[in-house]
Amino acid sequence: TSLPDKELTLAKFDFPLATHSIRKVTYKLDSFLDDKSIKVTINGHINRKPRIRPELSFAEIRDSNGDCTQILLTPQTTSSKLFDLLKTTTVEDAVSVTGHVQLKKMKPGDATREWELVVDNLQILNSSNLDAARLDKLKHSNPEQLPPQFRYLQLRTKFYQNALKTRSKVAMLIRNIFTENHEFTEIETPLLFKSTPEGAREFLVPTRSPDKFYALPQSPQQYKQILMSSGFTRYFQIAKCFRDEDLRADRQPEFTQVDLEMAYVNNCDQVGVVVEDLIHNVWNRIRNISTYRVNEQGYLEAIDFDSTKPNSSLHFGKLKYIDALCKYGIDKPDLRSKLEFVNLSELFIPSSTNNGQFPVLEACILKKAFEPSKGKYKLPRSLIDPLSYTRRKPIVIPIQDENDATNWYKKFIEKKVFSEAATFSEHKLQASLDLEAGDILAFSTRAELPYENPTPLGKFRQLAINEFPEKWNREIYDKSSGTISEVKDTSAIFVGSWVVEFPLFSPVEISSSSNNDFPEYDFTSFESTHHPFTMAKHEDYDLLETAPLKVRGEHYDLVINGVEVGGGSRRIHDAELQKFVFKNILNITNYNDLFGHLLHALSMGCPPHAGLALGFDRLCAMLLGSASIRDVIAFPKNQSGFDPVVESPTSVSESTLNQYYITTKLNS
């Protein structure tokens, strides 16, 4: 390769700086129209293929905000050389354009004024390649469908520019709230950690010492607890975390969380108050919309927010784990919907209970889901497709007429799906379900204390909410006027709640295969429902020795619109109690090797503490109304954990691997 032409190459490095953004010109348009001597320079990319005409030529420039405006070349103001130069440009060329502002000619019916830049000077700073031209149509119609290896082209478009800039604003706001409102200290913790069992698989980092590996942290959990023993009573960081697990739309092998820990905490609400201050500020100040809670009457109620007065108590309501599973079938329910389940256990006994482990029969009714007068109703495929459910599928039936409403259950007794309980009463059944033509009835089984999450009916509820987005939404209660209004579009409604009193321990699942209708558990072997550092509810303390599965934890999850935005707990700060949990309950015999560093820190007068971590990627995606955190990550991995832009991971030579005492083993 020869050295590029000096004059042509160096010219690309000598150009005028931008004087304005398109947005700023639009905001103060009249001042530019009144004085055409004001020269405006905009730097950006050619957004569409230029239109070349003998007298007038047009192009469209897109600036760094993703905003676009037309540039106009006229013989009166533009050199003929620039006309020739424009002919050589193509889409996505980097350019610098200088000129004056004038109004575009308005077409009949146009309601808003638009402006264009009449060009005095045009400079190509770097030409684009043929790929940009080939992808131009897709860039304008469906930028999310651009090939992932061209992520940098995708990021130039307005949505993705806004996504990453919103993420930056949220990070800055969070830092300000932590430090200014609550006197937190931002502290970075190491990324080269040690391998410890915390649930998901770890990413290991080899060293040049035989049999010695670092592990990338799944969270800063242990470091932040050690910081509580280090005299820092309020810590936070926006931390990178790593998990080697199967990927979905809301998962990445490396992700970001807002991590915090507070010492001398004697109540979980103290952490919740700080977290809510973050959430209410982010939604109100970044998205400019209110957050909501479910009030005692079951209505949505906007939370009073004043950024100048940090709240001193929780605004979001609390929901016990067992109530969440019984009412909604999941520990992160979307409370925008008022769909709840009806327990039919007093009326029917299910035939298939997996040796009595799943004895509860429950129902969900979708009221007025269809118009029965239009003939036989075909159930939506998503509600009855076995692939929509991890294990057993609920039985789903449309109520076509009055006979269905009163006699639906009889055929299931005949088929021995369930039988009448001793306390069965047809009157009680009709009163419980209140079925009428046009309803959809679904029923399934669950355990008394479900570890299955979501339950089959919990999954059905999620599918029904997606299938019928305008139905069964909670109404909004306006405190100032006392009025109640319906909600048709829930996309701008964000409802939060704290889910509390989780089981501290869960039985180990014997088989995770979805081929079985029921999950199977080993009730003699336990694992932490969240992590092994969570404190038990005080009233359940004695059960740690006698019945660990009955112990409730001091854990709390923040759930917004059916998404677990964050989770935390009060920690065990007593080293002896922590050893008991490791050894006697979790059967971790080498706890000193794995957690000795933490136990030493706890035993040196570590104060009581509690904390929480918010999923930062997920929070930003929710703000934008996106279902995927990939939209708010600059260079996400795909579902194989592959980065298509830089093509990582890559193979490494055997000689390099040998320096780390590693060799490759190929499958035969």
Secondary structure, 3 states (H helix, E strand, C coil): CCCCCHHHHHHCCCCCCCCCCHHHHHHCHHHHHHCCCCCEEEEEEEEEEEEECCCCEEEEEECCCCCEEEEEECCCCCCHHHHHHHHHCCCCCEEEEEEEEEECCCCCCCCCCCEEEEEEEEEEEECCCHHHHHCHHHHHHCHHHCCHHHHHHHCCCHHHHHHHHHHHHHHHHHHHHHHHHHCCEECCCCCCECCCCCCCCCCEEECCCCCCEEECCCCCHHHHHHHHCCCCCEEEEEEEEECCCCCCCCCCCEEEEEEEEEECCCCHHHHHHHHHHHHHHHHHHHCCCCCEEECCCCCEEECCCCCCCCCCCCCCEEEEHHHHHHHHCCCCCCCCECCCEEECCCCEEECCCCCCCCCEEEEEEECCCCCHHHCCCCCCHHHHCHHHCCCCCCEEEECCCHHHHHHCCHHHHHCCCEEECCCCCHHHHHHHHCCCCCCEEEEEEECCCCCCCCCHHHHHHHHHHHHCCCCCECCEEECCCCEEECCCCCCCCCEEEEEECCECEEEEEEECCCCCCCCEEEEEEEEECCCCCECECHHHCCHHHHCHHHCEECEEEEEECCEEEEEEEEECCCHHHHHHHHHHHCCCCCHHHHHHHHHHHHCCCCCCEEEEEEEHHHHHHHHHCCCCHHHHCCCCCCCCCCECCCCECCCCCHHHHHHCCCCCCCCC
